[in-house]
Amino acid sequence: MLVLTRKRNESIMIGDSVEVSVIEVKGDQVKLGIKAPRDIKVHRKEVYLAIQKENIDASKLSIDRIGDIGGFFEKKKKTSEHPPHKKKHSE
Amino acid sequence: MKIKTKPYGEIEVDEHQRIRFPEGIIGFEGILNYFLLDSREGPFYWLQSEEYPELAFLIMDPRIFRKDYEIEVKVSDLDALNLKSKDDLLDFAIVTVPEDHSKISANLMGPILINRRTRTAKQVISENDSYGVKHYILEEMKKKKAVLRETG
């Protein structure tokens, strides 16, 4: 890992298009500004990891667990919310 | 056409049910092709992988238990889906069902957005920090009822 020391209002460039600047330093908190093209995803790592873990947990669903969960919900969904059988847009 | 599904075995699906995730789902990045299936139980749908019968996600409209749920995402996420009109947008939350069914939860932090015109989809990260990855559906429904009783 490359380690650089920066002061407030200084920045680093990653490639030609990503700039990370130090906006503010307060105790153990650092406020960073990130300038990046729209197609580059910038996320807090823990958020990304939390979603990844939740997806993996969700994928482990065993089908015999499904049987009774429908009973938790009184209302049947509206048919209008059913998307894929919508009319073709060419029609 | 026929595909093998996790919940229902081999079933007939229509090409219109095909949903493509050009970037995959977070944690499942290499898997791009899914079918959106109606579920036979409750207010759910399935996102069934085309290539891997064992991979299917249970999904739902989060407004079933959170009427006030609002999508807040980056413009770049909407651009990635080439969304031209709000009417083309569908959004779902992935549902997790643990051993204890009463702890069924929905992920409101990483919703699935679908452009229903192009049938492309993307899992995005909510810009609204108050949404988490585990909203206990039954608990939140109960809370809502309690509030209704108090006010009504």
gemmi code that builds the backbone of each chain (N, CA, C; Angstrom):
import gemmi

chains = {
    "A": [
        ("MET", (0.834, -1.200, 0.000), (0.000, 0.000, 0.000), (0.867, 1.248, 0.000)),
        ("LEU", (0.504, 2.170, -0.858), (1.211, 3.451, -0.914), (0.679, 4.346, 0.204)),
        ("VAL", (1.573, 4.911, 0.972), (1.146, 5.784, 2.063), (1.682, 7.190, 1.803)),
        ("LEU", (0.783, 8.168, 1.777), (1.175, 9.558, 1.538), (0.694, 10.414, 2.695)),
        ("THR", (1.466, 11.409, 3.042), (1.017, 12.339, 4.073), (0.508, 13.610, 3.397)),
        ("ARG", (-0.690, 14.040, 3.758), (-1.276, 15.241, 3.184), (-1.779, 16.163, 4.289)),
        ("LYS", (-1.779, 17.447, 4.004), (-2.334, 18.409, 4.950), (-3.714, 18.844, 4.465)),
        ("ARG", (-4.386, 19.620, 5.285), (-5.685, 20.155, 4.882), (-5.539, 20.943, 3.578)),
        ("ASN", (-6.516, 20.782, 2.706), (-6.557, 21.455, 1.399), (-5.559, 20.904, 0.379)),
        ("GLU", (-4.817, 19.866, 0.767), (-3.960, 19.218, -0.228), (-4.701, 18.009, -0.787)),
        ("SER", (-4.253, 17.561, -1.941), (-4.983, 16.439, -2.531), (-4.036, 15.457, -3.199)),
        ("ILE", (-4.588, 14.338, -3.616), (-3.819, 13.404, -4.435), (-4.627, 13.105, -5.695)),
        ("MET", (-3.935, 12.764, -6.744), (-4.607, 12.331, -7.965), (-4.453, 10.821, -8.089)),
        ("ILE", (-5.530, 10.146, -8.466), (-5.454, 8.721, -8.793), (-5.745, 8.630, -10.288)),
        ("GLY", (-4.745, 8.278, -11.050), (-4.894, 8.355, -12.507), (-5.089, 9.805, -12.914)),
        ("ASP", (-5.722, 10.009, -14.072), (-5.908, 11.380, -14.561), (-7.220, 11.974, -14.109)),
        ("SER", (-8.091, 11.135, -13.560), (-9.458, 11.618, -13.425), (-9.996, 11.619, -11.992)),
        ("VAL", (-9.282, 11.031, -11.077), (-9.811, 10.975, -9.714), (-8.943, 11.813, -8.786)),
        ("GLU", (-9.596, 12.759, -8.096), (-8.869, 13.600, -7.159), (-9.479, 13.435, -5.769)),
        ("VAL", (-8.615, 13.158, -4.812), (-9.070, 13.031, -3.433), (-8.403, 14.137, -2.630)),
        ("SER", (-9.215, 15.011, -2.017), (-8.603, 16.073, -1.225), (-9.022, 15.997, 0.233)),
        ("VAL", (-8.140, 16.495, 1.077), (-8.428, 16.534, 2.507), (-9.117, 17.874, 2.781)),
        ("ILE", (-10.363, 17.819, 3.221), (-11.136, 19.042, 3.445), (-10.957, 19.527, 4.882)),
        ("GLU", (-10.977, 18.558, 5.805), (-10.959, 18.943, 7.207), (-10.432, 17.784, 8.051)),
        ("VAL", (-9.670, 18.096, 9.076), (-9.198, 17.070, 10.008), (-9.613, 17.491, 11.410)),
        ("LYS", (-10.369, 16.602, 12.064), (-10.853, 16.931, 13.414), (-10.688, 15.693, 14.270)),
        ("GLY", (-9.748, 15.717, 15.214), (-9.525, 14.532, 16.047), (-9.208, 13.342, 15.164)),
        ("ASP", (-9.981, 12.241, 15.316), (-9.688, 11.059, 14.496), (-10.573, 11.008, 13.245)),
        ("GLN", (-11.224, 12.131, 12.916), (-12.067, 12.151, 11.722), (-11.442, 12.987, 10.624)),
        ("VAL", (-11.482, 12.442, 9.429), (-10.957, 13.162, 8.272), (-12.092, 13.329, 7.275)),
        ("LYS", (-12.337, 14.555, 6.834), (-13.350, 14.776, 5.809), (-12.638, 14.846, 4.467)),
        ("LEU", (-13.040, 13.963, 3.550), (-12.393, 13.891, 2.244), (-13.333, 14.391, 1.161)),
        ("GLY", (-12.789, 15.062, 0.186), (-13.567, 15.415, -1.000), (-13.077, 14.563, -2.150)),
        ("ILE", (-14.008, 14.020, -2.916), (-13.608, 13.139, -4.012), (-14.206, 13.634, -5.320)),
        ("LYS", (-13.351, 13.919, -6.264), (-13.814, 14.304, -7.602), (-13.509, 13.139, -8.513)),
        ("ALA", (-14.549, 12.557, -9.091), (-14.328, 11.404, -9.962), (-15.376, 11.406, -11.070)),
        ("PRO", (-15.058, 10.830, -12.204), (-16.066, 10.725, -13.268), (-17.247, 9.888, -12.783)),
        ("ARG", (-18.384, 10.104, -13.420), (-19.617, 9.455, -12.971), (-19.559, 7.935, -12.976)),
        ("ASP", (-18.753, 7.390, -13.866), (-18.760, 5.930, -13.980), (-17.854, 5.267, -12.950)),
        ("ILE", (-17.183, 6.069, -12.144), (-16.365, 5.473, -11.080), (-17.154, 5.493, -9.780)),
        ("LYS", (-17.336, 4.306, -9.223), (-18.149, 4.207, -8.022), (-17.321, 4.571, -6.800)),
        ("VAL", (-17.879, 5.411, -5.959), (-17.210, 5.760, -4.709), (-18.169, 5.428, -3.566)),
        ("HIS", (-17.757, 4.530, -2.685), (-18.605, 4.157, -1.561), (-17.774, 4.049, -0.305)),
        ("ARG", (-18.430, 4.275, 0.817), (-17.769, 3.913, 2.062), (-17.664, 2.397, 2.088)),
        ("LYS", (-16.517, 1.898, 2.439), (-16.268, 0.462, 2.330), (-17.234, -0.364, 3.180)),
        ("GLU", (-17.521, 0.108, 4.392), (-18.355, -0.714, 5.271), (-19.780, -0.860, 4.734)),
        ("VAL", (-20.253, 0.150, 4.014), (-21.595, 0.071, 3.421), (-21.611, -0.996, 2.333)),
        ("TYR", (-20.600, -0.939, 1.499), (-20.479, -1.906, 0.417), (-20.407, -3.342, 0.974)),
        ("LEU", (-19.589, -3.515, 2.009), (-19.421, -4.855, 2.595), (-20.708, -5.330, 3.265)),
        ("ALA", (-21.442, -4.395, 3.887), (-22.694, -4.772, 4.555), (-23.708, -5.276, 3.528)),
        ("ILE", (-23.779, -4.601, 2.390), (-24.726, -5.024, 1.351), (-24.302, -6.366, 0.761)),
        ("GLN", (-23.006, -6.512, 0.557), (-22.499, -7.774, 0.024), (-22.855, -8.946, 0.955)),
        ("LYS", (-22.666, -8.733, 2.247), (-22.951, -9.796, 3.221), (-24.448, -10.111, 3.243)),
        ("GLU", (-25.253, -9.055, 3.200), (-26.700, -9.264, 3.241), (-27.167, -10.024, 1.997)),
        ("ASN", (-26.604, -9.698, 0.847), (-26.957, -10.412, -0.388), (-26.611, -11.892, -0.272)),
        ("ILE", (-25.445, -12.161, 0.296), (-25.021, -13.557, 0.426), (-25.961, -14.298, 1.386)),
        ("ASP", (-26.311, -13.638, 2.492), (-27.270, -14.238, 3.428), (-28.610, -14.496, 2.742)),
        ("ALA", (-29.055, -13.517, 1.957), (-30.357, -13.647, 1.284), (-30.336, -14.806, 0.294)),
        ("SER", (-29.180, -15.030, -0.333), (-29.094, -16.084, -1.350), (-29.100, -17.479, -0.730)),
        ("LYS", (-28.876, -17.544, 0.587), (-28.815, -18.851, 1.252), (-30.187, -19.358, 1.665)),
        ("LEU", (-31.194, -18.614, 1.309), (-32.569, -18.948, 1.639), (-32.900, -20.386, 1.236)),
        ("SER", (-33.445, -21.150, 2.175), (-33.846, -22.493, 1.783), (-35.357, -22.493, 1.526)),
        ("ILE", (-35.718, -23.199, 0.495), (-37.074, -23.099, -0.019), (-38.114, -23.596, 0.979)),
        ("ASP", (-37.767, -24.599, 1.790), (-38.779, -25.084, 2.730), (-39.100, -24.040, 3.796)),
        ("ARG", (-38.299, -22.972, 3.849), (-38.625, -21.898, 4.798), (-39.706, -20.978, 4.258)),
        ("ILE", (-39.901, -21.023, 2.968), (-40.778, -20.048, 2.328), (-42.245, -20.319, 2.614)),
        ("GLY", (-42.578, -21.615, 2.705), (-43.968, -22.027, 2.770), (-44.892, -21.131, 3.562)),
        ("ASP", (-44.533, -20.810, 4.805), (-45.502, -20.131, 5.662), (-45.349, -18.617, 5.703)),
        ("ILE", (-44.344, -18.048, 5.053), (-44.164, -16.598, 5.224), (-45.249, -15.785, 4.539)),
        ("GLY", (-45.854, -16.356, 3.514), (-46.923, -15.637, 2.827), (-48.050, -15.284, 3.781)),
        ("GLY", (-48.249, -16.138, 4.788), (-49.320, -15.948, 5.750), (-49.147, -14.715, 6.627)),
        ("PHE", (-47.930, -14.195, 6.669), (-47.683, -12.994, 7.477), (-48.347, -11.759, 6.859)),
        ("PHE", (-48.655, -11.857, 5.596), (-49.165, -10.677, 4.907), (-50.621, -10.891, 4.547)),
        ("GLU", (-51.442, -9.946, 4.969), (-52.876, -10.104, 4.731), (-53.216, -9.792, 3.285)),
        ("LYS", (-52.638, -8.684, 2.838), (-53.044, -8.194, 1.514), (-52.321, -8.904, 0.404)),
        ("LYS", (-53.038, -9.245, -0.599), (-52.462, -9.780, -1.822), (-51.966, -8.575, -2.617)),
        ("LYS", (-50.878, -8.756, -3.308), (-50.357, -7.599, -4.039), (-51.280, -7.187, -5.186)),
        ("LYS", (-51.164, -5.939, -5.527), (-51.961, -5.433, -6.649), (-51.395, -5.981, -7.940)),
        ("THR", (-52.261, -6.365, -8.833), (-51.768, -6.926, -10.095), (-51.063, -5.857, -10.922)),
        ("SER", (-51.428, -4.600, -10.682), (-50.800, -3.527, -11.459), (-49.315, -3.401, -11.136)),
        ("GLU", (-48.921, -3.972, -10.001), (-47.507, -3.886, -9.643), (-46.676, -4.979, -10.314)),
        ("HIS", (-47.339, -5.774, -11.067), (-46.614, -6.890, -11.661), (-45.971, -6.450, -12.967)),
        ("PRO", (-44.661, -6.256, -12.946), (-44.029, -5.601, -14.082), (-43.783, -6.423, -15.341)),
        ("PRO", (-43.230, -7.623, -15.243), (-42.697, -8.174, -16.478), (-43.761, -8.571, -17.491)),
        ("HIS", (-44.992, -8.712, -17.013), (-46.031, -9.106, -17.951), (-46.731, -7.891, -18.529)),
        ("LYS", (-46.150, -6.752, -18.257), (-46.725, -5.524, -18.826), (-46.743, -5.625, -20.336)),
        ("LYS", (-47.611, -4.837, -20.917), (-47.685, -4.877, -22.378), (-46.351, -4.458, -22.990)),
        ("LYS", (-46.098, -4.992, -24.128), (-44.883, -4.618, -24.833), (-45.004, -3.170, -25.277)),
        ("HIS", (-43.900, -2.438, -25.284), (-44.040, -1.026, -25.623), (-44.306, -0.798, -27.103)),
        ("SER", (-44.136, -1.856, -27.883), (-44.405, -1.705, -29.303), (-45.906, -1.745, -29.584)),
        ("GLU", (-46.650, -2.215, -28.580), (-48.088, -2.366, -28.809), (-48.820, -1.028, -28.694)),
    ],
    "B": [
        ("MET", (-39.902, -20.312, -23.204), (-38.738, -21.156, -22.937), (-38.801, -21.702, -21.516)),
        ("LYS", (-38.060, -22.776, -21.281), (-38.065, -23.390, -19.948), (-36.757, -23.110, -19.225)),
        ("ILE", (-36.836, -22.818, -17.939), (-35.607, -22.695, -17.149), (-35.787, -23.451, -15.832)),
        ("LYS", (-34.656, -23.792, -15.238), (-34.698, -24.453, -13.926), (-34.673, -23.370, -12.858)),
        ("THR", (-35.571, -23.451, -11.906), (-35.636, -22.420, -10.869), (-35.460, -23.039, -9.492)),
        ("LYS", (-34.997, -22.210, -8.587), (-34.819, -22.686, -7.207), (-36.169, -22.935, -6.523)),
        ("PRO", (-37.138, -21.999, -6.634), (-38.364, -22.242, -5.888), (-39.308, -23.260, -6.518)),
        ("TYR", (-39.356, -23.353, -7.848), (-40.413, -24.142, -8.471), (-39.915, -25.202, -9.438)),
        ("GLY", (-38.629, -25.517, -9.416), (-38.122, -26.502, -10.364), (-38.163, -25.950, -11.779)),
        ("GLU", (-38.370, -26.845, -12.747), (-38.376, -26.378, -14.130), (-39.724, -25.743, -14.467)),
        ("ILE", (-39.684, -24.496, -14.929), (-40.942, -23.836, -15.307), (-40.772, -23.090, -16.623)),
        ("GLU", (-41.893, -22.770, -17.208), (-41.932, -22.018, -18.461), (-41.818, -20.521, -18.128)),
        ("VAL", (-40.917, -19.830, -18.780), (-40.828, -18.381, -18.586), (-40.909, -17.691, -19.944)),
        ("ASP", (-41.251, -16.420, -19.869), (-41.365, -15.616, -21.081), (-40.127, -14.737, -21.198)),
        ("GLU", (-39.729, -14.474, -22.399), (-38.572, -13.604, -22.655), (-38.741, -12.234, -21.975)),
        ("HIS", (-39.985, -11.799, -21.824), (-40.252, -10.493, -21.192), (-39.926, -10.471, -19.710)),
        ("GLN", (-39.749, -11.634, -19.131), (-39.408, -11.692, -17.714), (-37.895, -11.594, -17.498)),
        ("ARG", (-37.147, -11.565, -18.586), (-35.699, -11.548, -18.460), (-35.216, -10.176, -17.997)),
        ("ILE", (-34.381, -10.175, -16.973), (-33.811, -8.941, -16.435), (-32.298, -9.088, -16.472)),
        ("ARG", (-31.648, -8.070, -17.052), (-30.202, -8.163, -17.146), (-29.533, -7.166, -16.195)),
        ("PHE", (-28.594, -7.660, -15.425), (-27.781, -6.820, -14.538), (-26.395, -6.692, -15.167)),
        ("PRO", (-26.139, -5.613, -15.908), (-24.828, -5.516, -16.585), (-23.647, -5.583, -15.619)),
        ("GLU", (-23.869, -5.173, -14.352), (-22.773, -5.233, -13.373), (-22.974, -6.346, -12.349)),
        ("GLY", (-23.998, -7.138, -12.533), (-24.290, -8.175, -11.553), (-24.890, -7.582, -10.289)),
        ("ILE", (-25.101, -8.434, -9.296), (-25.591, -8.000, -7.988), (-24.375, -8.004, -7.066)),
        ("ILE", (-24.309, -7.063, -6.130), (-23.121, -6.941, -5.270), (-22.822, -8.281, -4.578)),
        ("GLY", (-21.610, -8.768, -4.744), (-21.242, -10.080, -4.208), (-21.450, -11.201, -5.231)),
        ("PHE", (-22.177, -10.890, -6.310), (-22.457, -11.880, -7.365), (-22.189, -11.213, -8.724)),
        ("GLU", (-21.025, -10.599, -8.812), (-20.755, -9.686, -9.927), (-20.735, -10.366, -11.294)),
        ("GLY", (-20.364, -11.622, -11.335), (-20.245, -12.268, -12.643), (-21.551, -12.819, -13.194)),
        ("ILE", (-22.612, -12.711, -12.413), (-23.880, -13.342, -12.811), (-24.833, -12.248, -13.286)),
        ("LEU", (-25.111, -12.237, -14.580), (-25.757, -11.066, -15.177), (-27.208, -11.290, -15.581)),
        ("ASN", (-27.592, -12.521, -15.779), (-28.922, -12.786, -16.343), (-29.864, -13.414, -15.330)),
        ("TYR", (-31.015, -12.765, -15.166), (-32.018, -13.252, -14.220), (-33.391, -13.235, -14.886)),
        ("PHE", (-34.306, -13.957, -14.280), (-35.708, -13.850, -14.661), (-36.503, -13.380, -13.448)),
        ("LEU", (-37.452, -12.501, -13.690), (-38.322, -12.016, -12.618), (-39.567, -12.887, -12.598)),
        ("LEU", (-39.758, -13.582, -11.483), (-40.891, -14.505, -11.374), (-41.847, -14.029, -10.292)),
        ("ASP", (-43.095, -14.308, -10.507), (-44.115, -14.088, -9.502), (-43.913, -15.137, -8.411)),
        ("SER", (-44.089, -14.770, -7.140), (-43.988, -15.827, -6.137), (-45.388, -16.297, -5.793)),
        ("ARG", (-45.471, -17.525, -5.368), (-46.796, -18.074, -5.068), (-47.227, -17.746, -3.651)),
        ("GLU", (-46.319, -17.187, -2.870), (-46.617, -16.885, -1.473), (-46.430, -15.408, -1.199)),
        ("GLY", (-47.456, -14.764, -0.705), (-47.303, -13.394, -0.225), (-46.918, -12.395, -1.304)),
        ("PRO", (-46.508, -11.217, -0.853), (-46.287, -10.110, -1.793), (-44.875, -10.106, -2.369)),
        ("PHE", (-44.403, -11.254, -2.784), (-43.006, -11.358, -3.208), (-42.861, -11.643, -4.691)),
        ("TYR", (-41.645, -11.458, -5.138), (-41.227, -11.899, -6.467), (-39.890, -12.616, -6.286)),
        ("TRP", (-39.496, -13.326, -7.305), (-38.181, -13.971, -7.303), (-37.318, -13.387, -8.411)),
        ("LEU", (-36.058, -13.184, -8.077), (-35.070, -12.913, -9.116), (-34.288, -14.204, -9.262)),
        ("GLN", (-34.569, -14.909, -10.318), (-33.974, -16.233, -10.525), (-32.841, -16.136, -11.533)),
        ("SER", (-31.664, -16.587, -11.125), (-30.539, -16.611, -12.065), (-30.849, -17.576, -13.207)),
        ("GLU", (-30.511, -17.158, -14.413), (-30.740, -18.037, -15.555), (-29.730, -19.182, -15.571)),
        ("GLU", (-28.465, -18.849, -15.263), (-27.403, -19.845, -15.374), (-27.335, -20.791, -14.177)),
        ("TYR", (-27.686, -20.263, -12.991), (-27.529, -21.065, -11.779), (-28.888, -21.285, -11.107)),
        ("PRO", (-29.494, -22.437, -11.334), (-30.820, -22.704, -10.763), (-30.850, -22.522, -9.247)),
        ("GLU", (-29.723, -22.782, -8.588), (-29.701, -22.695, -7.127), (-29.663, -21.252, -6.616)),
        ("LEU", (-29.444, -20.300, -7.526), (-29.340, -18.907, -7.092), (-30.624, -18.140, -7.417)),
        ("ALA", (-31.321, -17.760, -6.363), (-32.531, -16.947, -6.545), (-32.680, -16.044, -5.333)),
        ("PHE", (-33.094, -14.822, -5.597), (-33.323, -13.868, -4.509), (-34.819, -13.612, -4.391)),
        ("LEU", (-35.287, -13.611, -3.148), (-36.662, -13.228, -2.879), (-36.675, -11.698, -2.779)),
        ("ILE", (-37.578, -11.054, -3.501), (-37.611, -9.589, -3.472), (-39.041, -9.101, -3.257)),
        ("MET", (-39.177, -7.868, -2.834), (-40.514, -7.319, -2.606), (-40.512, -5.807, -2.796)),
        ("ASP", (-41.712, -5.267, -2.968), (-41.885, -3.823, -2.980), (-41.800, -3.361, -1.522)),
        ("PRO", (-40.798, -2.545, -1.186), (-40.634, -2.160, 0.227), (-41.813, -1.370, 0.781)),
        ("ARG", (-42.628, -0.803, -0.095), (-43.760, 0.007, 0.394), (-44.858, -0.838, 1.017)),
        ("ILE", (-44.760, -2.148, 0.840), (-45.697, -3.054, 1.509), (-45.592, -2.868, 3.026)),
        ("PHE", (-44.380, -2.642, 3.526), (-44.261, -2.428, 4.976), (-43.734, -1.038, 5.326)),
        ("ARG", (-43.272, -0.286, 4.341), (-42.802, 1.091, 4.570), (-43.417, 1.990, 3.511)),
        ("LYS", (-44.621, 2.441, 3.802), (-45.354, 3.259, 2.811), (-44.555, 4.479, 2.380)),
        ("ASP", (-43.743, 5.005, 3.318), (-43.041, 6.259, 3.053), (-41.683, 6.039, 2.381)),
        ("TYR", (-41.394, 4.791, 2.018), (-40.060, 4.507, 1.454), (-39.817, 5.307, 0.179)),
        ("GLU", (-38.684, 5.938, 0.130), (-38.325, 6.699, -1.060), (-36.925, 6.338, -1.522)),
        ("ILE", (-36.825, 6.203, -2.822), (-35.535, 5.917, -3.429), (-34.719, 7.204, -3.496)),
        ("GLU", (-33.524, 7.161, -2.946), (-32.607, 8.298, -3.108), (-31.290, 7.744, -3.602)),
        ("VAL", (-31.009, 7.978, -4.865), (-29.784, 7.433, -5.431), (-29.068, 8.494, -6.252)),
        ("LYS", (-27.854, 8.171, -6.623), (-27.078, 9.096, -7.439), (-27.651, 9.165, -8.856)),
        ("VAL", (-27.544, 10.336, -9.458), (-27.990, 10.502, -10.839), (-27.249, 9.509, -11.743)),
        ("SER", (-25.982, 9.247, -11.392), (-25.198, 8.336, -12.235), (-25.790, 6.926, -12.241)),
        ("ASP", (-26.456, 6.548, -11.130), (-27.094, 5.231, -11.092), (-28.288, 5.179, -12.047)),
        ("LEU", (-29.026, 6.282, -12.094), (-30.171, 6.337, -13.014), (-29.671, 6.391, -14.462)),
        ("ASP", (-28.566, 7.116, -14.660), (-27.967, 7.179, -15.996), (-27.517, 5.795, -16.459)),
        ("ALA", (-26.948, 5.035, -15.523), (-26.448, 3.704, -15.869), (-27.579, 2.819, -16.385)),
        ("LEU", (-28.790, 3.092, -15.904), (-29.944, 2.306, -16.338), (-30.648, 2.955, -17.526)),
        ("ASN", (-30.113, 4.107, -17.939), (-30.693, 4.814, -19.076), (-32.164, 5.151, -18.830)),
        ("LEU", (-32.451, 5.537, -17.607), (-33.841, 5.831, -17.246), (-34.240, 7.209, -17.743)),
        ("LYS", (-35.234, 7.227, -18.579), (-35.676, 8.487, -19.161), (-36.904, 9.020, -18.425)),
        ("SER", (-37.691, 8.104, -17.905), (-38.924, 8.527, -17.252), (-39.100, 7.740, -15.958)),
        ("LYS", (-39.713, 8.392, -14.977), (-39.972, 7.760, -13.697), (-40.870, 6.530, -13.859)),
        ("ASP", (-41.722, 6.601, -14.870), (-42.656, 5.492, -15.091), (-41.936, 4.198, -15.465)),
        ("ASP", (-40.712, 4.339, -15.953), (-39.973, 3.143, -16.362), (-39.269, 2.471, -15.180)),
        ("LEU", (-39.280, 3.161, -14.037), (-38.509, 2.658, -12.898), (-39.343, 1.741, -11.997)),
        ("LEU", (-38.766, 0.582, -11.713), (-39.330, -0.314, -10.712), (-38.266, -0.496, -9.650)),
        ("ASP", (-38.658, -0.559, -8.389), (-37.637, -0.816, -7.382), (-38.098, -1.886, -6.407)),
        ("PHE", (-37.153, -2.681, -5.991), (-37.433, -3.787, -5.084), (-36.383, -3.826, -3.987)),
        ("ALA", (-36.745, -4.463, -2.881), (-35.773, -4.729, -1.826), (-35.544, -6.236, -1.780)),
        ("ILE", (-34.296, -6.636, -1.573), (-33.997, -8.065, -1.413), (-34.389, -8.481, -0.002)),
        ("VAL", (-35.018, -9.645, 0.090), (-35.540, -10.132, 1.363), (-34.641, -11.259, 1.881)),
        ("THR", (-34.361, -11.225, 3.173), (-33.602, -12.307, 3.809), (-34.533, -13.047, 4.760)),
        ("VAL", (-34.580, -14.366, 4.622), (-35.418, -15.181, 5.515), (-34.524, -16.090, 6.343)),
        ("PRO", (-34.328, -15.782, 7.627), (-33.467, -16.632, 8.459), (-34.247, -17.830, 9.007)),
        ("GLU", (-33.573, -18.681, 9.777), (-34.225, -19.842, 10.411), (-35.512, -19.429, 11.093)),
        ("ASP", (-35.406, -18.354, 11.880), (-36.582, -17.846, 12.585), (-37.347, -16.912, 11.625)),
        ("HIS", (-38.417, -17.439, 11.046), (-39.142, -16.710, 10.001), (-39.631, -15.346, 10.431)),
        ("SER", (-39.887, -15.217, 11.736), (-40.451, -13.947, 12.189), (-39.423, -12.821, 12.044)),
        ("LYS", (-38.166, -13.220, 11.805), (-37.109, -12.216, 11.626), (-36.838, -11.933, 10.147)),
        ("ILE", (-37.829, -12.172, 9.335), (-37.701, -11.882, 7.901), (-37.390, -10.391, 7.727)),
        ("SER", (-36.401, -10.103, 6.882), (-35.978, -8.704, 6.777), (-35.789, -8.292, 5.321)),
        ("ALA", (-35.807, -6.985, 5.104), (-35.612, -6.453, 3.763), (-34.450, -5.465, 3.784)),
        ("ASN", (-33.705, -5.474, 2.716), (-32.533, -4.606, 2.589), (-32.926, -3.315, 1.856)),
        ("LEU", (-33.047, -2.232, 2.613), (-33.448, -0.961, 2.004), (-32.232, -0.102, 1.656)),
        ("MET", (-31.053, -0.560, 2.064), (-29.843, 0.205, 1.768), (-29.330, -0.107, 0.366)),
        ("GLY", (-29.607, -1.311, -0.087), (-29.134, -1.712, -1.417), (-30.277, -2.158, -2.305)),
        ("PRO", (-31.157, -1.212, -2.678), (-32.315, -1.609, -3.484), (-31.938, -2.020, -4.904)),
        ("ILE", (-32.820, -2.787, -5.516), (-32.664, -3.199, -6.911), (-33.530, -2.268, -7.760)),
        ("LEU", (-32.915, -1.590, -8.696), (-33.679, -0.741, -9.611), (-33.747, -1.425, -10.972)),
        ("ILE", (-34.926, -1.393, -11.556), (-35.108, -2.007, -12.877), (-35.708, -0.974, -13.830)),
        ("ASN", (-35.112, -0.852, -14.981), (-35.738, -0.098, -16.059), (-36.636, -1.087, -16.785)),
        ("ARG", (-37.948, -0.915, -16.628), (-38.823, -1.960, -17.157), (-38.984, -1.887, -18.671)),
        ("ARG", (-38.554, -0.786, -19.248), (-38.626, -0.660, -20.696), (-37.483, -1.452, -21.348)),
        ("THR", (-36.270, -1.295, -20.773), (-35.122, -1.991, -21.354), (-34.839, -3.307, -20.623)),
        ("ARG", (-35.471, -3.488, -19.468), (-35.274, -4.662, -18.613), (-33.817, -4.826, -18.188)),
        ("THR", (-33.186, -3.680, -17.937), (-31.870, -3.735, -17.322), (-32.015, -3.312, -15.866)),
        ("ALA", (-31.127, -3.829, -15.034), (-31.264, -3.590, -13.606), (-29.914, -3.361, -12.967)),
        ("LYS", (-29.977, -2.820, -11.759), (-28.745, -2.523, -11.034), (-29.081, -2.496, -9.554)),
        ("GLN", (-28.184, -3.057, -8.767), (-28.318, -2.870, -7.321), (-27.569, -1.601, -6.967)),
        ("VAL", (-28.263, -0.655, -6.355), (-27.648, 0.632, -6.046), (-27.513, 0.780, -4.531)),
        ("ILE", (-26.760, 1.783, -4.136), (-26.592, 2.039, -2.711), (-27.356, 3.312, -2.378)),
        ("SER", (-28.254, 3.216, -1.404), (-29.100, 4.353, -1.050), (-28.258, 5.519, -0.544)),
        ("GLU", (-28.619, 6.705, -0.966), (-27.943, 7.913, -0.482), (-28.528, 8.340, 0.863)),
        ("ASN", (-29.652, 7.761, 1.200), (-30.295, 8.076, 2.471), (-29.747, 7.161, 3.567)),
        ("ASP", (-29.018, 7.733, 4.498), (-28.322, 6.952, 5.522), (-29.256, 6.286, 6.520)),
        ("SER", (-30.524, 6.697, 6.540), (-31.401, 6.123, 7.561), (-31.883, 4.723, 7.168)),
        ("TYR", (-31.619, 4.320, 5.952), (-31.998, 2.964, 5.551), (-30.849, 1.989, 5.795)),
        ("GLY", (-31.195, 0.815, 6.362), (-30.183, -0.182, 6.647), (-30.347, -1.417, 5.777)),
        ("VAL", (-29.458, -2.401, 5.998), (-29.545, -3.634, 5.208), (-30.543, -4.623, 5.809)),
        ("LYS", (-30.958, -4.376, 7.061), (-31.860, -5.324, 7.711), (-33.034, -4.599, 8.367)),
        ("HIS", (-34.109, -4.465, 7.645), (-35.333, -3.918, 8.241), (-36.253, -5.090, 8.520)),
        ("TYR", (-36.547, -5.318, 9.814), (-37.398, -6.451, 10.162), (-38.837, -6.135, 9.774)),
        ("ILE", (-39.293, -6.833, 8.775), (-40.557, -6.487, 8.123), (-41.740, -6.577, 9.079)),
        ("LEU", (-41.837, -7.695, 9.815), (-43.022, -7.886, 10.667), (-43.041, -6.874, 11.803)),
        ("GLU", (-41.864, -6.617, 12.362), (-41.748, -5.633, 13.434), (-42.205, -4.254, 12.941)),
        ("GLU", (-41.741, -3.868, 11.771), (-42.079, -2.537, 11.256), (-43.560, -2.453, 10.884)),
        ("MET", (-44.131, -3.575, 10.450), (-45.568, -3.586, 10.160), (-46.377, -3.429, 11.440)),
        ("LYS", (-45.918, -4.086, 12.510), (-46.607, -3.999, 13.807), (-46.568, -2.571, 14.328)),
        ("LYS", (-45.385, -1.970, 14.220), (-45.216, -0.589, 14.684), (-46.205, 0.323, 13.979)),
        ("LYS", (-46.333, 0.115, 12.694), (-47.208, 0.951, 11.880), (-48.649, 0.801, 12.378)),
        ("LYS", (-49.038, -0.454, 12.657), (-50.402, -0.697, 13.133), (-50.635, -0.006, 14.466)),
        ("ALA", (-49.627, -0.067, 15.351), (-49.763, 0.549, 16.677), (-49.965, 2.049, 16.524)),
        ("VAL", (-49.225, 2.640, 15.615), (-49.359, 4.077, 15.385), (-50.756, 4.401, 14.864)),
        ("LEU", (-51.237, 3.562, 13.947), (-52.577, 3.784, 13.397), (-53.623, 3.724, 14.491)),
        ("ARG", (-53.470, 2.769, 15.421), (-54.443, 2.615, 16.504), (-54.456, 3.855, 17.400)),
        ("GLU", (-53.253, 4.340, 17.674), (-53.157, 5.526, 18.554), (-53.781, 6.755, 17.908)),
        ("THR", (-53.514, 6.924, 16.650), (-53.992, 8.154, 15.991), (-55.439, 8.001, 15.527)),
        ("GLY", (-55.850, 6.754, 15.247), (-57.192, 6.579, 14.691), (-58.147, 6.257, 15.820)),
    ],
}
model = gemmi.Model(1)
for chain_id, residues in chains.items():
    chain = gemmi.Chain(chain_id)
    for i, (resn, *xyz) in enumerate(residues, 1):
        res = gemmi.Residue()
        res.name, res.seqid = resn, gemmi.SeqId(i, " ")
        for name, pos in zip(("N", "CA", "C"), xyz):
            atom = gemmi.Atom()
            atom.name, atom.element = name, gemmi.Element(name[0])
            atom.pos, atom.b_iso = gemmi.Position(*pos), 0.0
            res.add_atom(atom)
        chain.add_residue(res)
    model.add_chain(chain)
structure = gemmi.Structure()
structure.add_model(model)
structure.setup_entities()
